[in-house]
Amino acid sequence: MKLIKYFSILALVGLIAACSHGYEGKYEGQIVGNEMMRAVLGSKIITIGSDYFEADGERSTFDDISVRKIGGDKYLVFKKDSDEVALKILDKNTLLQTIDNHDFELVRVK
């Protein structure tokens, strides 16, 4: 349930971003590697826009959504005020967030 709490916090953060980050679209999100949790939580359809995040019918806007390179990895960073949440970019269609030792993978829906 902590996963839902943290992901809800991400979804509730928001104002407006200035430009496109290149990862806009619909994603299917689910737990990776834990079949029991995946069965309990199922999957969610999530929409990422140029300045918003939408899940479960609730839309939140952000001060900034941008791509940041840290070391050899790239992250999609959602920022509001001084708070930031980062999703690791695995490829142009796959994002990953680790919450409480659980990986939550977002795969772009074609």
Secondary structure, DSSP 8 states (H G I E B T S, - for coil): -HHHHHHHHHHH-----SS--S--EEEEEEEES-HHHHHHH--EEEEE-SSEEEETTEEEE-SEEEEEEETTEEEEEEEETTEEEEEEEEETTEEEEEETTEEEEEEE--
